[in-house]
Amino acid sequence: MSELVTYEVRGQVAVITLNRPDARNAINDDVAQAMESAIDRLEADDNVWVGVLTANTEGHKSPVFCAGADLKALSAGGQTLGTKRGGFAGFVYRERNKPVIAAVDGLATAGGCEIVLASDMVIATTRSSFGLAEVKRNLIAGAGGLFRLPRAIGKSVAMEVILTGDPLTAERAYQLGLVNHVVAPGEALNAAIELANKIATSAPMAVAASRRVVLASAFESDEALIKMTNAEFAPIMKSEDTKEGLTAFIEKRAPQWKGR
């Protein structure tokens, strides 16, 4: 039996792949556990600074990044489709230090869209789309979609997407700010790795600290964010990497980051 989630290191980037194409990459307990293990590996590896999350769509007539919850497993009962630390898919509520870029080539619907919303950046192909179709089955988007989608694209449009269950095209998602870049079919992974490599040239301590403040900006007051920024800034100023960054600038060379 093939791995349900694969993990591959390419330089300082980890490529995590949902690998259940025969079930449209739907999430069951086994996939959720495998996803959590993959994120554990990403977080634990000091030589890997950015993750890319993609999906195997081999054999799909119309590619599906992730169809969300495995409804057969859900209807049978006895499965949570998540983990204690990560929530749905072992991912959507997982605390992380490292950024994850979703590389989407196809439909990301229901829980699949919520996985995308829990990522930090999104690369999508022109044949991709994003939706929360739960209302069509008398369900609700219970893995963060009901509050993350309005933050990403605005309340009114999110309300329409959520209450109709109809998906957004990649181009519309790009216009609204959910997607960073739209690329040709088959090019999402390469484009995501290119972006990840660009991020990996930046200092990892500063990337992690900046990410935390940006995420907090969705719900914290300016006063709280000022305090948080100052708290993040202090240890960075004392780090080896700050000294290296300033020295490299003076010497007109690329910095050699150590992550400390």
N, C-alpha and C positions, 0 to 999 in steps of 0.2 A: 504493500500500500504506500502510495506517495505521501510526502509530507503535506499536511493541510496548509501550513504556512512555511515558506522557505525564507532563509536568511543568507545573504551573500554580501561580503565586504568588498567594496571597490575603492581602494585607497582609504580616504577618511570618511567614506559614505557607506552606510549599510542599506541594502535594498531588501525590503521586506515584501513578500509576495503572497497575497491570498491565493491559495492553490486548490480550489475546489470547483473547477470550471464546469463539471458535470451537473452541479447544483446551483449554477449561476453565482458561485462564491457566497452562498447564503451562510449565515452564522449559526452554528450549533455549539454545544458545550466544548467539543473537541477543538473546534476552530478558535474559540475564545481562549482556551488554555494555551494553545499554540501561539496565538498572538501575544498574550501576556509574556510568554517565554521569550519571544523575539524582542519585545520592548525591554525586557530585563537584560538581554545581551547587548542591545544598543546602549543602554544606560551604563552598563558595567565596563564597557570597552573604552579605555582612555584614549585609544588611537582612532576612534570613530567619533565624529563630531556632529554629523547630520544623518537623519534617516529619510529614506524615500519609501513610500507605501504604494504598491501597485497591485495588479491582479492578473492572473492567468485567464485569458478569455478564449483559449484554444477551443475550436469546435463550435463557437457561438455564431449563429447566423447573424444576429444583431448583438454586438458585444455588451456584456454586463459586468461592470466593475464589481458591484455587489448588490444583490437583491434584498439585502437586509436580513431579518430573522428568518431562520428555516421554519416556515409555518407548519410543516409536517411534524417537526420536533416539538414545536410549541403546542400544537393541538393534541399531541400524544401525551403531553404533561411530563413532569419530572425533570425538565431541563430549564436552567436559568438563562442560558445563552450569554452568560457573562462570568465575570470573576469578582471577588470581593474588592480587590484593589483597583481594577480597571473598569468595572461596570460592563455594559454591553460590549461584546466582542473582545473583552479584556483590554479595551483601549479608550473608550469615549470619556471616561472620568479619571484616567490614569494620570497621576502626577509625574511630570517629566522635566528634565533639565535641558534636553536636546531637542532642537526643532525637527519636525517631521513634515515632509512635503508629500501631498497626495498626488500621484500621477494617474489620472483618470482617462481611460479610453473606452467610453461606453456609458451605459446607464448606471447611475448611483442613486438608488431609490430606497425610501424608508430608512432602515438602519444603515444601509450603505451610504446614504446621504449624511446620516449622523456621524459616521466614521470620517467622512470628508470634512464635516464641520468641526470635528475635534482635532483635525490636523492644523498645522500652522500656516501653510500655503498650499495652493492648488494649481497644478498644471492640467489642462483639459484639452482634448482633441475636439475638432469641429463636430464629430458625431456623438459627443458626450451630452448628457443631460442630468439634471439634479432635481429630485422630488421627494416629497414626504406623502406617500400614498396611503397612510394608515387609515384615514377616515373612510376610505372605500371598503374597508373590512371591519368597520366598527371598532377600530383601535385608535390609539393616539401615539404620537411620536414620543416615546418615553425615554429616549437615550440622549436628550439634550437638544433635539431639533427645535422644540417649541420656543426655546429662548435663544439658542445660538443663531438660528436662521434670521430672526428679526434684527439681531445685532449686526449680522453680516450684510443684509440687503435692505433693511428698513422695515418698519412695522406693516405698512399697507401692502406691499408686494408679498411679504412673508405670509400675511394673513390669507391672501388669495391662494398662494401655493399650498398652504397647509389645509385650508378649508375645501378646496376643490380636489386636491390630490394630484393636480396636473403638474408635470415637471417643467423646469426652466431649461432652455437650450444653453449650450456652453457660451454662446455669444452674449445672450442676455445676462447670464451669470457673471460674465466678464464685465459687462457694462455696469452692473450693480455692485461690483467689488468683491464677489465671492471667489472669483477665479483670477489668478495672477497673469497667466498667459494662455492663449489658445493656439494650438499647433495642429498640424496635419494628422490624420489618422495614423496610428502606429508610432508617433513621435513623442508621446507623452513621457515615457520613461527616460528617453535620452535628454529631453528638455529639462526634466526634473533633476536628473543627475548633474547636468550642466549648472543649474541653479544651486544645487547642493554643494558642488565643488567651489562655486564662487563664494558661498557662505563660509565654507571651510578655510578660505584664505584669511578670514577675520579671526580675531582672538576668541577662543572658545569661552573663556570666562565672561568676556564682555557680551558675547552672543547670548549666553544663558541668562545673564542678569537683565539685559535689555528685553529679552523675551518675557521674563516674569513681569516686568513693569507694563509692557504692552498688553499682556493678558489681563492684568489687574485694572487697566484703564477702562475696561468695559463696565465695571461696577463700583469702583472706588472713587471717592471725592478727590479733587485736586490737592487738597491739604494732605490726605492720606498718601497720594501718589508722590508728592514732594518728599515726604518722610521716607517712603519706600525707596525712591531714587537715591536719596542721600545715604541710606543704609546699604544699598547695593554698591554705591560708588566707593565707600571707604575701603573695603578689603581689596577692591580692584586696584586702587592707587598704591597699595602696599605689595602688590604681587610682582613676581619675576617677569611676567609677560608685559606689564606696563613699562618696566625698565627696558625690556627688549624692544618694545614697540617704539619708544622714544629714541633709543639708540639707533635702531634700523632707519628711522626717518632721517636722523642727522647724517648717518653714513650712506644714505641713499641706496638701500638694499632691501630686499624682502625680509620681513621678520620671520623668525623661527619660533613659533609658539610652542609652549610646553603645557599649557592649561593649568598653570599654577602661578 
